């Protein structure tokens, strides 16, 4: 091995010692740079993930707001509305922002959540214009902003129920005619 004298104030280093020393210096210098490069890459990935999560959240908010079925998210304990879509606001005649922090029981007078969340609750309701309506309220448990909440959908079933009542009356009359002991005929004048 070739000896190099007085390198860094020391005497008698071989070329192999110098190469090893250079490798150690490179490793010591290179490691932080590689960690910085990796940190920058991780930071960029984290920022991209955060931007993606915000975009997904904004999309979900937009879908929730524009859903045609009146939908409200309310706290399980306090019944305070945490979020409401535009259809719910229109049905209740109140701005969506004004619905937040109001009690669901106050907004839907007479509404008493049943024991079984899988069963719909029927509710007689007066629309903002005063017309009576029959509402069907369904709910499912969700976690919203870290709180246990109900996701409630509200459908106006007034026409559906009226049509069903008419069909039942027609079916009852047809059954009565079929069971009549004497032949009968109906004439429309």
Secondary structure, DSSP 8 states (H G I E B T S, - for coil): --EE-SBTTBS-EEHHHHHHHHHHHHHHHHHHHHHHHHHHHHHHHHHHHHHHHHHHHHHHHHHHHH-SSEEEEEETTT-BEEEE-HHHHHHHTS-HHHHTTSBHHHHSTT----S-TTS-EEEEEE-TTS-EEEEEEEEEEEEETTEEEEEEEEEE-HHHHHHHHHHHHHHHHHHHHHT-SS-------
